[in-house]
């Protein structure tokens, strides 16, 4: 893929837009369609496009597999940790009302944290799976 | 009326794609058709006003799955051996009878989007009437997914995480040291 000038230029233009759209879907999920799952997938697509055009080794340098493994677990930890935090604050597991001063503010914080956990885990697991397949094909 | 027309066109294309998937022997073409199938389903979900589901179907079904299946295909052979030799009469009879039984079953269920259907009378009114004031989230899908059914979603995230671990265990690079280094 070293000589495909058009592909490389178009990918370079598209990747920032894809990442921006993923962040929009992630943090606008309360108000429009979308949420952690979709945002995570879109975010990982940006890196998959990068890997397809610039090669697996380059993409692996940008987003090392060891970092992805930590991120995949971190997402689940953020989600479950939100649940534990509500337990410690005196509520039920994943009852966000106790997270902030008013129940509504608590719900807002809780949903934001939980969706963040979903997004982080989904995007890093998708990338991990893709990298596992590609690395296997290269060796 | 226009909804009706769009539904018929989308469903017709879905059927054509499904038959094409069955008939075509090239796996690369089948993967492409799977992507088209997912995109058509996403269109159907949009017509049904299920924007969140359509979004997921388009991103996961048409996007990521296609890429992952292509990556799998790169590891394996890219065509099927040959068409099956036996006659498909028995499977056809089984499928037709099962299909007729399912159609017979649909005669008894409530009409599509009937507000008095039992499934709409349980928790759905509570979500619709109190969702906004209880969670402060205008998108009801997000309110149900992240707040009312947060425990469910935690399970889903864990499933995805487990799937990732499984693939890594099966396909991940094993960091074996070379035998010479072991001896020294």
Contacts between the chains, C-beta under 8 A, distances in Angstrom:
chain1	res1	chain2	res2	distance
A	25	B	55	7.9
A	29	B	139	6.8
A	29	B	142	5.2
A	30	B	137	4.6
A	30	B	138	6.8
A	30	B	139	5.8
A	30	B	142	5.5
A	31	B	137	7.8
A	31	B	138	5.4
A	31	B	139	5.9
A	32	B	139	6.5
A	33	B	51	3.9
A	33	B	52	4.8
A	33	B	54	7.8
A	33	B	55	5.1
A	33	B	139	7.1
A	33	B	141	7.4
A	34	B	52	7.0
A	34	B	55	6.0
A	35	B	52	7.2
A	35	B	141	7.7
A	35	B	142	5.5
A	35	B	145	6.5
A	35	B	146	7.1
A	37	B	56	6.0
A	37	B	60	7.7
A	38	B	52	7.8
A	38	B	55	5.0
A	38	B	56	5.7
A	38	B	59	5.2
A	41	B	56	8.0
A	41	B	59	4.4
A	41	B	60	5.6
A	41	B	63	6.7
A	41	B	64	5.4
A	42	B	59	5.9
A	44	B	64	7.2
A	45	B	59	7.7
A	45	B	63	5.9
A	45	B	64	6.9
A	45	B	67	7.9
A	48	B	64	7.9
A	48	B	67	5.9
A	69	B	168	7.7
A	72	B	161	6.0
A	72	B	164	5.6
A	73	B	161	7.1
A	75	B	157	6.7
A	75	B	161	7.5
A	76	B	157	5.6
A	76	B	158	6.1
A	76	B	161	5.1
A	79	B	153	7.8
A	79	B	154	5.4
A	79	B	157	5.6
A	80	B	154	6.5
A	83	B	150	7.6
A	83	B	154	6.9
A	93	B	151	7.2
A	94	B	150	4.0
A	94	B	151	6.0
A	94	B	154	7.1
A	96	B	147	6.4
A	96	B	150	7.9
A	103	B	134	7.6
A	104	B	135	7.6
A	104	B	136	4.2
A	107	B	134	7.3
A	107	B	135	4.6
A	107	B	136	5.5
A	107	B	137	7.2
A	107	B	147	6.0
A	108	B	136	5.9
A	108	B	137	7.8
A	110	B	146	7.7
A	110	B	147	7.0
A	110	B	150	7.8
A	111	B	135	7.1
A	111	B	137	6.3
A	111	B	142	6.8
A	111	B	143	7.8
A	111	B	146	4.4
A	111	B	147	5.8
A	114	B	146	5.0
A	114	B	150	6.2
A	114	B	153	7.0
A	115	B	142	7.6
A	115	B	146	5.9
A	117	B	157	6.7
A	118	B	153	6.8
A	118	B	157	5.4
A	121	B	157	5.3
A	121	B	160	6.1
A	121	B	161	5.6
A	122	B	157	7.5
A	122	B	160	5.9
A	124	B	164	7.7
A	125	B	160	5.3
A	125	B	161	6.3
A	125	B	163	6.8
A	125	B	164	3.6
A	126	B	64	5.8
A	128	B	164	5.1
A	128	B	167	7.2
A	128	B	168	6.2
A	129	B	68	6.4
A	129	B	163	7.6
A	129	B	164	6.1
A	129	B	167	4.8
A	130	B	67	6.8
A	130	B	68	6.5
A	130	B	71	6.4
A	132	B	167	5.4
A	132	B	168	5.9
A	132	B	171	4.2
A	132	B	172	5.5
A	133	B	68	6.8
A	133	B	71	3.8
A	133	B	72	6.3
A	133	B	74	7.6
A	133	B	75	6.6
A	133	B	171	6.5
A	134	B	71	6.1
A	135	B	171	7.9
A	135	B	173	5.8
A	136	B	75	6.0
A	136	B	171	5.1
A	136	B	173	7.9
A	137	B	71	7.1
A	137	B	74	5.0
A	137	B	75	5.4
A	139	B	173	7.3
